[in-house]
């Protein structure tokens, strides 16, 4: 058996980024930019009002107050989307809406709450009482204040956020180049499997692993393709695994242990290359990795939790590297173990647990049965409690590392 670190190195050293694709701006959310995004305009494209109110010359209202308002002649009414044509002179004001261009001559905006329209409801020809002073530039958004024409606003390698999508729209970028989502083939193996909508008869179980894996692929930013179940014979398994080159990555579940009908390893050796078979970990020591026609191949164990954990440790980071991310792993926290745990000393354990915040840091407790056949404790878990090789007993109060399943990786 090889260590978890050796297995991850073997996997990630052979994973390459996928080619960029041009994508609709809204579909880039959460993906990695493959190009710099340069602004074709200033943002804001003109000086504009940050408030509904009156555009004024600040010197005119320097002494304005509630008790002694300054009365100005209103020369124009400017709405957002229109453009002022009248210059504001001394003793004058323009009624202005949020986002409307600033008129010539005005250098500040008094918010409407600090004014009173005295005649004509603020229209041209009326007057307005200004009840508070404003400083030069107050409540004015300047041209190019956010972005200048020619600025690199978003850089290749950045992960697209909702705000970044908004910036793309502001810069007129309807199409943007991002790294392609990995297309992941999912194959469950076993004569015992029936479909999700079939009632299992004697000796049969529903194919839940394909759906768990497909959900993990989606959560990791990929596109899952659930292929037919590979039955426990070499011909059927070979026919399905031979489809690996149609995809960016193939994941199987089951058929990689030492049972009489576990044929995945044999087929992999016939049609591809196997880099490793066993990893010193629990759950899921029989983790298999190789390639078929150049496509990375992951043979995960068949027990539901072993499948889920194997995906988290090996498949997910490989997918993220393909998709252009540099932060491949979920964050970890150090936590105090809430109870004693016994383990085999020759392998790394990844126990399903719940980490909670305490006054002094974090506490970690197991989320239920650690049987690899049981998925409910995986559902309840928000972390994997990682217990290193070389130890056979962790007492309550020990400090352990917890891999947070409820927190995404760093944005890079």
C-alpha positions as CSV (number, residue, x, y, z in Angstrom):
1,X,0.0,0.0,0.0
2,X,1.1,3.6,-0.6
3,X,0.3,6.6,1.6
4,X,-2.5,9.1,0.9
5,X,0.2,11.7,0.1
6,X,1.9,9.4,-2.4
7,X,-1.5,8.6,-4.0
8,X,-2.5,12.2,-4.4
9,X,0.9,13.1,-5.9
10,X,0.6,10.2,-8.4
11,X,-2.9,11.5,-9.4
12,X,-2.2,15.3,-9.5
13,X,1.1,15.0,-11.3
14,X,-0.7,13.5,-14.3
15,X,-3.7,15.9,-14.4
16,X,-3.6,18.8,-16.9
17,X,-5.8,21.8,-17.3
18,X,-8.6,21.5,-19.8
19,X,-8.8,23.9,-22.8
20,X,-10.6,27.2,-22.4
21,X,-14.0,27.7,-23.9
22,X,-16.0,30.9,-24.6
23,X,-19.0,31.0,-22.4
24,X,-22.0,33.3,-21.7
25,X,-21.1,35.7,-18.9
26,X,-23.8,34.3,-16.5
27,X,-22.5,30.7,-17.1
28,X,-19.0,31.7,-15.9
29,X,-20.0,32.0,-12.2
30,X,-17.7,29.9,-10.0
31,X,-15.4,29.1,-12.9
32,X,-11.8,30.1,-13.6
33,X,-11.1,32.9,-16.1
34,X,-8.8,31.9,-18.9
35,X,-8.3,35.5,-20.1
36,X,-7.8,39.0,-18.8
37,X,-10.9,41.2,-19.0
38,X,-10.1,44.7,-20.1
39,X,-12.7,47.6,-19.8
40,X,-13.7,49.3,-23.0
41,X,-15.2,52.3,-21.1
42,X,-14.8,54.3,-17.9
43,X,-17.1,53.1,-15.1
44,X,-18.9,55.3,-14.2
45,X,-18.9,56.6,-17.8
46,X,-19.8,60.2,-16.6
47,X,-20.0,62.2,-13.4
48,X,-23.4,61.4,-11.8
49,X,-25.5,61.9,-8.7
50,X,-25.3,59.4,-5.9
51,X,-28.6,60.7,-4.4
52,X,-32.0,62.0,-5.3
53,X,-31.9,65.7,-4.6
54,X,-30.5,69.0,-6.0
55,X,-27.3,69.6,-7.9
56,X,-25.8,72.8,-6.6
57,X,-22.7,74.9,-6.3
58,X,-21.4,74.0,-2.8
59,X,-20.3,77.5,-2.1
60,X,-24.0,78.7,-2.4
61,X,-25.2,76.5,0.5
62,X,-22.2,76.6,2.8
63,X,-24.3,78.4,5.5
64,X,-27.6,76.5,4.9
65,X,-29.4,75.1,7.9
66,X,-32.9,74.0,9.0
67,X,-33.4,77.4,10.7
68,X,-31.9,79.4,7.9
69,X,-32.3,77.6,4.5
70,X,-30.9,78.9,1.3
71,X,-33.4,79.3,-1.5
72,X,-32.2,78.5,-5.0
73,X,-33.8,78.8,-8.4
74,X,-34.5,75.4,-10.0
75,X,-33.4,75.6,-13.7
76,X,-33.9,72.0,-14.8
77,X,-35.2,68.5,-13.8
78,X,-32.8,65.7,-14.8
79,X,-33.9,62.0,-14.5
80,X,-31.6,59.0,-14.8
81,X,-31.1,58.2,-18.5
82,X,-31.5,61.8,-19.6
83,X,-28.8,64.4,-20.0
84,X,-28.7,67.9,-18.6
85,X,-28.6,70.9,-21.0
86,X,-28.7,73.8,-18.6
87,X,-25.6,75.0,-16.7
88,X,-26.0,75.6,-13.0
89,X,-24.9,79.1,-12.0
90,X,-24.7,80.9,-8.7
91,X,-28.0,80.9,-6.9
92,X,-29.3,78.0,-9.0
93,X,-29.9,74.3,-8.7
94,X,-31.0,71.3,-10.8
95,X,-33.4,68.8,-9.5
96,X,-31.6,65.5,-10.1
97,X,-32.3,61.8,-9.7
98,X,-29.9,59.0,-8.6
99,X,-27.6,58.0,-11.5
100,X,-28.4,61.1,-13.6
101,X,-25.5,63.0,-15.1
102,X,-24.2,66.0,-13.2
103,X,-25.0,69.3,-14.9
104,X,-22.2,71.7,-15.8
105,X,-21.5,74.2,-13.1
106,X,-22.7,72.0,-10.2
107,X,-20.1,70.4,-7.9
108,X,-22.3,68.7,-5.2
109,X,-25.7,67.2,-4.6
110,X,-27.9,67.9,-1.6
111,X,-30.0,64.9,-0.7
112,X,-33.8,65.5,-1.1
113,X,-34.4,64.8,2.6
114,X,-32.5,68.0,3.4
115,X,-34.5,70.2,1.0
116,X,-38.0,71.5,0.4
117,X,-39.6,72.3,-3.0
118,X,-41.2,75.7,-2.6
119,X,-42.9,76.1,-6.0
120,X,-43.7,73.9,-8.9
121,X,-42.8,70.7,-7.0
122,X,-39.1,71.1,-8.0
123,X,-39.7,71.6,-11.7
124,X,-37.9,74.1,-13.8
125,X,-38.9,77.6,-12.9
126,X,-39.6,76.7,-9.3
127,X,-37.4,77.2,-6.2
128,X,-36.0,74.9,-3.6
129,X,-35.1,75.5,0.0
130,X,-31.7,73.9,0.9
131,X,-31.6,73.1,4.6
132,X,-28.0,71.7,5.0
133,X,-24.6,72.4,3.6
134,X,-22.6,70.1,1.3
135,X,-18.9,69.9,0.6
136,X,-17.4,70.1,-2.9
137,X,-17.9,66.6,-4.5
138,X,-20.4,65.4,-1.9
139,X,-22.9,62.8,-3.2
140,X,-21.2,62.8,-6.7
141,X,-19.8,59.7,-8.4
142,X,-17.0,60.7,-10.7
143,X,-16.3,59.4,-14.2
144,X,-13.9,56.5,-14.0
145,X,-14.1,56.4,-10.2
146,X,-14.5,52.6,-10.3
147,X,-12.8,51.6,-13.5
148,X,-10.8,53.4,-16.2
149,X,-11.0,52.5,-19.9
150,X,-8.1,50.1,-20.6
151,X,-7.9,48.7,-17.0
152,X,-7.5,45.0,-16.5
153,X,-10.4,44.6,-14.2
154,X,-10.5,40.8,-14.0
155,X,-7.4,38.7,-14.5
156,X,-6.9,35.2,-15.9
157,X,-6.8,32.7,-13.1
158,X,-9.5,34.5,-11.0
159,X,-12.6,32.6,-9.9
160,X,-15.7,34.4,-11.2
161,X,-17.9,35.8,-8.4
162,X,-21.4,37.4,-8.7
163,X,-19.7,40.8,-8.6
164,X,-17.4,39.8,-11.4
165,X,-20.4,38.8,-13.6
166,X,-21.7,42.3,-12.9
167,X,-18.4,43.8,-14.0
168,X,-18.5,41.8,-17.2
169,X,-21.9,43.2,-18.0
170,X,-20.7,46.7,-17.2
171,X,-17.8,46.2,-19.6
172,X,-20.0,44.7,-22.4
173,X,-18.5,41.2,-22.2
174,X,-21.4,38.9,-23.1
175,X,-18.9,36.1,-23.9
176,X,-15.9,35.3,-21.7
177,X,-13.2,32.6,-21.9
178,X,-13.1,30.2,-18.9
179,X,-11.7,26.8,-18.4
180,X,-14.0,24.0,-19.4
181,X,-16.0,22.0,-16.9
182,X,-14.7,18.4,-16.6
183,X,-16.9,15.8,-18.2
184,X,-17.0,12.9,-15.8
185,X,-18.2,9.4,-16.6
186,X,-19.7,7.5,-13.7
187,X,-19.9,3.7,-13.7
188,X,-21.3,1.6,-10.9
189,X,-20.4,-2.1,-11.0
190,X,-22.2,-5.2,-9.7
191,X,-24.9,-7.7,-10.5
192,X,-26.7,-6.7,-7.4
193,X,-27.6,-3.2,-8.6
194,X,-31.1,-2.1,-9.8
195,X,-32.1,1.3,-11.0
196,X,-33.3,4.1,-8.7
197,X,-36.9,3.7,-9.6
198,X,-37.0,-0.1,-9.3
199,X,-38.0,-2.0,-6.1
200,X,-35.0,-4.2,-5.1
201,X,-35.9,-7.9,-5.1
202,X,-34.0,-10.6,-3.2
203,X,-30.3,-9.9,-3.1
204,X,-30.6,-6.6,-4.9
205,X,-29.9,-3.0,-3.9
206,X,-30.6,0.3,-5.6
207,X,-27.7,2.0,-7.4
208,X,-27.2,4.9,-5.0
209,X,-23.5,5.4,-5.6
210,X,-24.0,6.7,-9.1
211,X,-26.2,9.4,-7.8
212,X,-24.0,10.3,-4.9
213,X,-21.0,10.6,-7.2
214,X,-23.0,12.6,-9.8
215,X,-24.0,15.0,-7.1
216,X,-20.4,15.3,-5.9
217,X,-19.3,16.0,-9.5
218,X,-21.8,18.8,-9.9
219,X,-20.8,20.2,-6.5
220,X,-17.2,20.2,-7.7
221,X,-18.1,22.1,-10.8
222,X,-18.2,19.2,-13.3
223,X,-20.7,17.6,-15.7
224,X,-21.6,14.0,-14.7
225,X,-22.6,11.3,-17.2
226,X,-24.1,8.2,-15.5
227,X,-23.2,5.2,-17.7
228,X,-25.0,1.8,-17.6
229,X,-24.1,-0.5,-14.7
230,X,-21.1,-2.7,-15.5
231,X,-22.1,-6.3,-14.6
232,X,-19.6,-8.6,-12.8
233,X,-18.0,-10.1,-15.9
234,X,-15.0,-8.9,-17.9
235,X,-16.8,-8.5,-21.3
236,X,-19.5,-6.2,-19.9
237,X,-17.0,-4.2,-17.8
238,X,-14.5,-3.9,-20.7
239,X,-17.2,-2.6,-23.0
240,X,-18.2,0.2,-20.6
241,X,-14.7,1.1,-19.3
242,X,-13.5,1.3,-23.0
243,X,-15.7,4.5,-23.2
244,X,-13.3,6.4,-20.9
245,X,-11.7,8.4,-23.8
246,X,-15.1,9.9,-24.6
247,X,-14.8,11.9,-21.3
248,X,-12.2,13.9,-19.4
249,X,-12.3,11.5,-16.4
250,X,-13.9,8.2,-15.5
251,X,-14.9,7.1,-12.0
252,X,-16.1,3.6,-11.2
253,X,-17.5,2.4,-7.9
254,X,-17.1,-1.3,-6.8
255,X,-15.3,-4.2,-8.3
256,X,-11.8,-3.2,-7.1
257,X,-11.3,-5.4,-4.1
258,X,-10.2,-9.1,-4.0
259,X,-13.6,-10.8,-4.4
260,X,-14.2,-13.5,-7.0
261,X,-16.2,-11.2,-9.2
262,X,-14.2,-8.0,-8.7
263,X,-12.9,-7.6,-12.3
264,X,-12.3,-3.8,-12.6
265,X,-8.6,-4.1,-11.9
266,X,-8.1,-6.9,-14.4
267,X,-9.9,-5.0,-17.1
268,X,-7.9,-1.8,-16.4
269,X,-4.7,-3.7,-16.8
270,X,-6.0,-5.1,-20.2
271,X,-7.1,-1.9,-21.7
272,X,-5.2,0.8,-19.8
273,X,-2.5,1.4,-17.2
274,X,-2.8,1.1,-13.4
275,X,-0.6,3.4,-11.3
276,X,-1.7,2.1,-7.9
277,X,-4.4,-0.1,-6.3
278,X,-4.2,0.2,-2.5
279,X,-3.9,3.3,-0.3
280,X,-3.1,3.1,3.4
281,X,-6.4,4.7,4.5
282,X,-9.8,3.9,6.0
283,X,-12.4,3.8,4.8
284,X,-11.7,2.6,1.3
285,X,-8.2,1.2,1.1
286,X,-8.7,-0.4,-2.4
287,X,-8.5,3.0,-4.2
288,X,-7.4,2.3,-7.8
289,X,-5.9,4.9,-10.2
290,X,-4.7,4.7,-13.8
291,X,-5.5,5.8,-17.3
292,X,-7.5,4.4,-20.2
293,X,-6.7,5.8,-23.6
294,X,-5.1,8.8,-21.8
295,X,-8.2,9.5,-19.7
296,X,-7.6,9.5,-15.9
297,X,-9.4,6.6,-14.3
298,X,-10.5,6.3,-10.6
299,X,-11.7,2.9,-9.4
300,X,-13.4,3.7,-6.0
301,X,-14.6,1.0,-3.6
302,X,-18.2,0.0,-3.6
303,X,-19.3,0.9,-0.1
304,X,-21.1,4.2,-0.1
305,X,-18.9,6.0,2.4
306,X,-15.7,4.7,0.9
307,X,-16.8,6.0,-2.5
308,X,-17.6,9.4,-1.0
309,X,-14.4,9.8,0.8
310,X,-12.3,8.5,-2.1
311,X,-13.9,11.1,-4.3
312,X,-13.2,13.9,-1.8
313,X,-9.5,13.0,-1.4
314,X,-8.6,12.2,-5.0
315,X,-11.2,12.9,-7.7
316,X,-12.3,16.3,-6.5
317,X,-8.9,17.9,-6.5
318,X,-8.1,16.3,-9.9
319,X,-11.3,17.9,-11.2
320,X,-10.4,21.3,-9.8
321,X,-7.0,21.2,-11.3
322,X,-8.5,20.3,-14.7
323,X,-10.9,23.3,-14.3
324,X,-8.0,25.8,-13.7
325,X,-8.2,26.1,-9.9
326,X,-5.0,26.5,-7.9
327,X,-6.7,25.9,-4.5
328,X,-7.5,22.2,-4.8
329,X,-8.4,21.1,-1.3
330,X,-11.0,22.1,1.2
331,X,-9.9,24.1,4.2
332,X,-9.0,22.3,7.5
333,X,-9.3,23.3,11.1
334,X,-7.7,22.0,14.3
335,X,-10.2,20.7,16.8
336,X,-10.3,19.0,20.2
337,X,-11.6,15.4,20.0
338,X,-14.7,15.0,22.1
339,X,-14.2,11.2,22.8
340,X,-11.7,8.4,22.6
341,X,-11.1,6.8,19.2
342,X,-9.2,3.5,18.5
343,X,-7.7,2.8,15.1
344,X,-5.2,0.6,13.2
345,X,-1.8,2.2,13.4
346,X,-0.8,1.4,9.8
347,X,-3.2,3.7,8.0
348,X,-4.8,7.1,7.9
349,X,-8.3,7.3,9.1
350,X,-11.0,9.7,7.7
351,X,-13.9,9.6,10.2
352,X,-17.2,11.2,9.6
353,X,-17.7,13.9,12.2
354,X,-19.2,17.2,13.2
355,X,-17.0,20.1,14.1
356,X,-18.5,22.9,16.2
357,X,-17.2,26.3,17.3
358,X,-16.4,26.6,21.0
359,X,-15.2,29.5,23.1
360,X,-11.6,28.2,22.8
361,X,-11.6,27.1,19.2
362,X,-13.3,23.9,17.8
363,X,-14.6,20.6,19.0
364,X,-15.0,17.5,16.9
365,X,-17.3,14.5,17.5
366,X,-18.1,11.5,15.3
367,X,-21.4,11.9,13.5
368,X,-22.6,8.3,13.8
369,X,-21.5,4.8,12.9
370,X,-18.3,4.6,11.0
371,X,-19.3,1.5,9.0
372,X,-18.3,2.2,5.4
373,X,-21.7,0.8,4.3
374,X,-23.7,3.5,6.1
375,X,-24.3,6.8,4.4
376,X,-26.4,8.5,7.1
377,X,-23.4,9.4,9.2
378,X,-21.9,10.9,6.0
379,X,-25.0,12.9,5.6
380,X,-24.8,14.2,9.1
381,X,-21.1,15.0,8.9
382,X,-19.7,18.5,8.2
383,X,-16.1,17.3,8.3
384,X,-13.7,14.3,7.9
385,X,-11.7,13.8,11.1
386,X,-8.2,12.9,9.9
387,X,-6.2,10.6,12.2
388,X,-2.6,10.0,11.0
389,X,-0.7,6.8,10.6
390,X,1.5,5.6,13.5
391,X,-1.1,6.0,16.2
392,X,-3.6,3.4,17.4
393,X,-5.4,5.5,20.0
394,X,-6.6,9.1,20.2
395,X,-8.0,10.1,23.6
396,X,-10.6,12.6,24.3
397,X,-9.0,16.0,24.3
398,X,-6.5,15.2,21.6
399,X,-6.1,17.9,18.9
400,X,-7.0,16.5,15.5
401,X,-7.2,17.9,12.0
402,X,-10.7,18.2,10.4
403,X,-11.3,18.6,6.7
404,X,-14.3,20.9,6.4
405,X,-16.9,19.4,4.0
406,X,-19.2,22.4,4.5
407,X,-16.8,25.0,3.3
408,X,-15.6,25.5,-0.2
409,X,-12.0,25.8,-1.2
410,X,-10.3,29.1,-1.2
411,X,-11.3,31.1,-4.3
412,X,-8.0,30.5,-6.0
